[in-house]
Amino acid sequence: MTHSAPRTASDAGVIAAAEAALGALILETKDHADEITLTVQREGLAEACRLLRDTPGLEYQQLMEIAGVDYPENPERFEVNYHLLSLTQNRRIRVKVRTDEATPVPTVTDLWPVAGWLEREVFDLYGVTFAGNADLRRILTDYGFEGHPLRKDFPLTGFTEMRYSEAEKRVVYEPVSLAQDFRSFDFLTPWGGPEYKLPGDEKAEPQAAGAPSPAPAKAEEPKLKPAAGAGERGGEKPYKTDNEDQGTAGAKEAKAEARKSGEAKAANAGGKATSIDEPKPDSPNVTRDGGEAQ
């Protein structure tokens, strides 16, 4: 079986090497899903971890995590799992011990000081005690919290709830008050969708062979009719843009006026005729009324 975890070296020969090093401390071995688990004697946990850390070829130098598991049906209902990592061998291994509510588990803080907080988490959430941990206090729940939240028999709804009161500036305990009832899921329609049909849903239903084709849609009259007097009116001139307006009579008169000689323009305006001719363009392609001819 493969998974998305970072690739590690092969575990071939690890169980044999561990059995040779730990001997009778091992109660059970398991190789499943590319993960090796060693169940060891509870009283010999610290020695087993030391051997796994210091034995050449094993070299699990780093404690990554301590996790608790609760099986209320077992005589020893709790499992404590130690996840170790070998930086030099690029391997991981899980070491497991079993215990109950009254029997403590030996601490491994002498091997890995980081175990101090990890053991406090297991104690806080499951109630498992660790012999030799000099600071075994709650670490995740509040001061005065009663019970251990990750036990299977811990009440999910409870009778009291804890929250921080902004008004009182402290944590308060109050009777549980649910905002809504528990939802009752129908697994045939898991999203609680409606059972009625919307217009157009019938198109998604498969039709049997030979079924009649649907009738074409009928042409419908527009629901909104134009108001009385709307549309073009007789006698009105159509709207023209500025470019279109250049073809009007006024524009033609302006062009004719521009083509007159200087003497004619002066006579019309009452001005004085001069001997200076109108400048002529250098290029023969340039016309009087436009730009250079193409």
C-alpha positions as CSV (number, residue, x, y, z in Angstrom):
1,M,0.0,0.0,0.0
2,T,1.3,3.5,-0.9
3,H,0.3,6.8,0.6
4,S,1.2,10.5,0.3
5,A,3.6,10.5,3.2
6,P,7.2,11.6,2.6
7,R,9.2,8.7,1.1
8,T,11.3,6.9,3.6
9,A,13.9,4.1,3.3
10,S,12.8,0.5,3.2
11,D,11.9,-1.1,6.5
12,A,13.3,-4.5,5.4
13,G,15.1,-6.1,8.4
14,V,13.9,-3.5,10.9
15,I,11.7,-5.9,12.9
16,A,14.5,-8.5,13.1
17,A,17.0,-5.9,14.2
18,A,14.5,-4.5,16.8
19,E,13.8,-8.0,18.2
20,A,17.5,-8.7,18.4
21,A,18.1,-5.4,20.3
22,L,15.0,-5.3,22.6
23,G,14.5,-9.1,23.2
24,A,11.7,-9.8,25.6
25,L,10.7,-6.2,25.9
26,I,8.7,-6.7,22.6
27,L,5.3,-8.2,23.0
28,E,4.0,-7.9,19.5
29,T,5.2,-6.6,16.1
30,K,3.2,-5.5,13.1
31,D,4.1,-4.4,9.6
32,H,1.1,-2.8,7.9
33,A,0.8,0.0,5.3
34,D,4.5,0.5,5.2
35,E,4.5,1.2,8.9
36,I,6.1,-0.8,11.7
37,T,4.6,-1.0,15.1
38,L,6.2,-2.5,18.2
39,T,4.1,-3.2,21.2
40,V,6.4,-3.3,24.2
41,Q,6.1,-4.0,27.9
42,R,4.8,-1.0,29.8
43,E,7.4,-1.2,32.5
44,G,10.2,-1.5,30.0
45,L,9.1,1.4,27.8
46,A,12.0,3.7,28.6
47,E,14.6,1.0,28.1
48,A,13.0,0.0,24.8
49,C,13.1,3.6,23.6
50,R,16.7,3.9,24.6
51,L,17.7,0.8,22.7
52,L,15.8,2.0,19.6
53,R,17.6,5.3,19.9
54,D,21.2,4.1,20.6
55,T,21.4,0.8,18.7
56,P,23.5,1.1,15.5
57,G,21.4,0.4,12.5
58,L,18.1,1.4,14.3
59,E,19.1,5.0,15.4
60,Y,15.6,6.4,16.0
61,Q,17.0,9.6,17.5
62,Q,14.0,11.8,17.4
63,L,10.6,11.6,19.3
64,M,8.0,13.1,16.9
65,E,4.8,12.6,18.8
66,I,3.0,10.9,21.7
67,A,-0.6,10.0,20.9
68,G,-3.3,8.4,23.0
69,V,-6.1,6.0,21.9
70,D,-9.1,4.9,24.0
71,Y,-10.7,1.5,23.6
72,P,-13.2,1.3,26.5
73,E,-14.0,-2.3,25.8
74,N,-10.4,-3.4,26.6
75,P,-9.3,-4.3,30.1
76,E,-6.4,-1.9,29.5
77,R,-8.4,0.7,27.6
78,F,-5.7,3.2,26.7
79,E,-2.9,2.9,24.2
80,V,0.0,5.3,24.2
81,N,1.8,5.5,20.9
82,Y,5.3,6.9,20.5
83,H,6.3,8.0,17.0
84,L,10.0,7.9,16.4
85,L,12.1,9.1,13.5
86,S,15.6,8.1,12.4
87,L,17.3,11.0,10.7
88,T,20.3,8.9,9.7
89,Q,18.3,5.9,8.4
90,N,15.4,7.9,7.0
91,R,12.9,5.6,8.8
92,R,9.9,5.9,11.1
93,I,8.6,3.5,13.7
94,R,5.8,3.4,16.2
95,V,6.2,2.1,19.8
96,K,3.0,1.2,21.7
97,V,2.2,0.4,25.3
98,R,-1.2,-0.3,27.0
99,T,-2.4,0.9,30.3
100,D,-5.5,1.6,32.3
101,E,-6.9,4.5,34.3
102,A,-4.9,3.7,37.4
103,T,-1.5,2.4,36.2
104,P,1.1,5.0,35.2
105,V,3.4,4.8,32.2
106,P,7.1,5.4,32.7
107,T,8.1,8.8,31.4
108,V,10.6,9.2,28.6
109,T,11.6,12.8,29.5
110,D,15.1,11.5,30.4
111,L,15.6,10.5,26.8
112,W,13.7,13.3,25.1
113,P,12.9,16.4,27.1
114,V,10.2,17.3,24.5
115,A,8.2,14.4,25.9
116,G,7.3,16.6,28.9
117,W,4.6,18.6,27.0
118,L,3.5,15.6,24.9
119,E,2.9,13.5,28.0
120,R,1.0,16.4,29.5
121,E,-1.3,16.4,26.5
122,V,-2.1,12.7,26.8
123,F,-2.7,13.2,30.5
124,D,-5.0,16.2,29.9
125,L,-7.0,14.6,27.1
126,Y,-7.1,10.9,28.2
127,G,-6.2,10.9,31.9
128,V,-3.2,8.6,31.5
129,T,-0.5,9.3,34.1
130,F,3.2,9.2,33.5
131,A,5.5,8.1,36.3
132,G,8.6,10.4,36.6
133,N,7.2,13.4,34.8
134,A,8.0,16.2,37.2
135,D,5.4,18.6,35.7
136,L,2.3,16.5,34.9
137,R,-0.3,19.3,34.7
138,R,-3.1,20.0,32.3
139,I,-1.9,21.8,29.2
140,L,-4.8,22.3,26.8
141,T,-7.9,22.6,29.0
142,D,-8.8,25.3,31.4
143,Y,-7.9,25.5,35.1
144,G,-10.4,23.5,37.1
145,F,-11.6,21.5,34.0
146,E,-13.2,18.3,35.0
147,G,-12.8,15.1,32.9
148,H,-10.7,14.2,29.9
149,P,-12.3,15.3,26.6
150,L,-10.9,12.6,24.3
151,R,-12.1,9.6,26.2
152,K,-14.9,7.8,24.4
153,D,-17.2,8.1,27.4
154,F,-16.7,11.8,27.7
155,P,-20.2,13.4,27.3
156,L,-20.5,15.1,23.9
157,T,-23.3,17.4,24.9
158,G,-22.7,17.5,28.6
159,F,-24.6,19.6,31.0
160,T,-22.3,22.6,31.3
161,E,-20.3,24.5,28.8
162,M,-17.3,26.7,29.2
163,R,-16.7,30.0,27.4
164,Y,-14.9,33.2,27.9
165,S,-17.2,36.0,29.0
166,E,-16.2,39.4,27.7
167,A,-18.4,41.1,30.2
168,E,-17.0,39.3,33.2
169,K,-13.4,39.1,31.7
170,R,-13.1,35.5,32.8
171,V,-14.0,31.9,31.8
172,V,-17.5,31.0,32.9
173,Y,-19.4,27.7,33.1
174,E,-23.0,27.7,32.1
175,P,-25.7,25.1,31.3
176,V,-25.6,23.8,27.7
177,S,-28.1,25.6,25.5
178,L,-28.2,24.3,21.9
179,A,-29.2,26.8,19.2
180,Q,-31.0,24.1,17.2
181,D,-32.0,20.5,17.4
182,F,-29.8,17.8,16.1
183,R,-30.4,17.3,12.4
184,S,-31.9,14.1,11.2
185,F,-30.2,13.2,7.9
186,D,-32.0,11.4,5.1
187,F,-29.1,9.5,3.4
188,L,-31.1,9.1,0.2
189,T,-31.1,12.9,-0.2
190,P,-28.1,13.7,2.0
191,W,-28.3,17.5,1.2
192,G,-31.9,17.8,2.2
193,G,-32.9,18.8,-1.3
194,P,-36.6,19.3,-2.2
195,E,-38.6,16.5,-3.7
196,Y,-40.8,18.7,-6.0
197,K,-39.8,19.3,-9.7
198,L,-38.9,22.6,-11.1
199,P,-39.8,23.8,-14.6
200,G,-37.5,22.1,-17.1
201,D,-36.5,19.1,-14.9
202,E,-38.5,16.9,-17.2
203,K,-36.0,17.5,-19.9
204,A,-33.3,15.7,-17.9
205,E,-35.5,12.5,-17.6
206,P,-34.5,9.8,-20.2
207,Q,-37.2,9.1,-22.9
208,A,-38.0,5.6,-24.1
209,A,-37.3,4.7,-27.7
210,G,-40.1,5.8,-30.0
211,A,-41.4,8.5,-27.7
212,P,-43.0,11.5,-29.5
213,S,-40.8,14.5,-30.1
214,P,-41.8,17.6,-28.1
215,A,-44.1,20.0,-29.9
216,P,-42.4,23.2,-31.2
217,A,-42.8,26.3,-29.2
218,K,-45.7,28.6,-30.2
219,A,-45.0,32.1,-31.3
220,E,-46.2,34.5,-28.7
221,E,-47.2,38.1,-29.1
222,P,-45.0,40.6,-27.2
223,K,-46.3,41.2,-23.8
224,L,-45.4,44.9,-24.0
225,K,-47.0,47.0,-26.9
226,P,-45.4,50.3,-28.0
227,A,-47.2,53.4,-26.7
228,A,-49.5,55.5,-29.0
229,G,-47.5,57.9,-31.2
230,A,-44.2,56.1,-30.7
231,G,-42.0,55.5,-33.8
232,E,-41.1,57.8,-36.7
233,R,-43.3,60.8,-37.4
234,G,-44.2,62.2,-40.8
235,G,-42.5,65.5,-41.9
236,E,-39.6,65.3,-39.5
237,K,-36.1,65.4,-40.8
238,P,-34.0,62.5,-40.0
239,Y,-31.0,63.1,-37.6
240,K,-27.6,63.5,-39.4
241,T,-24.2,63.4,-38.0
242,D,-21.5,66.1,-38.5
243,N,-19.9,64.3,-41.4
244,E,-23.3,63.8,-43.1
245,D,-24.0,67.5,-42.6
246,Q,-21.0,68.4,-44.8
247,G,-23.1,67.6,-47.9
248,T,-25.8,70.2,-47.0
249,A,-26.2,73.5,-48.9
250,G,-24.4,75.6,-46.4
251,A,-21.2,73.5,-46.8
252,K,-21.4,73.7,-50.6
253,E,-21.6,77.5,-50.4
254,A,-18.6,77.7,-48.2
255,K,-16.6,75.6,-50.6
256,A,-17.6,77.9,-53.5
257,E,-16.6,80.9,-51.6
258,A,-13.2,79.5,-50.8
259,R,-12.5,78.9,-54.5
260,K,-12.9,82.6,-55.4
261,S,-9.9,84.7,-56.3
262,G,-8.5,87.2,-53.8
263,E,-9.9,90.2,-55.8
264,A,-13.4,88.7,-55.8
265,K,-13.2,88.0,-52.0
266,A,-12.0,91.6,-51.4
267,A,-14.8,93.1,-53.5
268,N,-17.4,91.1,-51.6
269,A,-16.0,92.0,-48.2
270,G,-15.4,95.6,-49.1
271,G,-11.7,95.2,-48.5
272,K,-8.6,96.2,-50.5
273,A,-7.1,94.2,-53.3
274,T,-3.4,93.5,-53.1
275,S,-0.7,92.3,-55.5
276,I,0.1,89.3,-53.3
277,D,-1.1,86.1,-54.7
278,E,-2.5,83.3,-52.7
279,P,0.3,80.8,-51.8
280,K,0.5,77.8,-54.0
281,P,1.5,74.3,-52.7
282,D,4.9,72.9,-53.9
283,S,3.5,69.5,-54.8
284,P,1.3,69.3,-57.9
285,N,-0.7,66.6,-56.2
286,V,-2.1,68.9,-53.5
287,T,-5.5,70.2,-54.4
288,R,-7.1,73.4,-53.1
289,D,-9.9,71.7,-51.3
290,G,-8.1,68.8,-49.8
291,G,-4.9,67.2,-48.9
292,E,-2.3,65.6,-51.2
293,A,-3.9,63.3,-53.8
294,Q,-3.1,59.6,-53.4
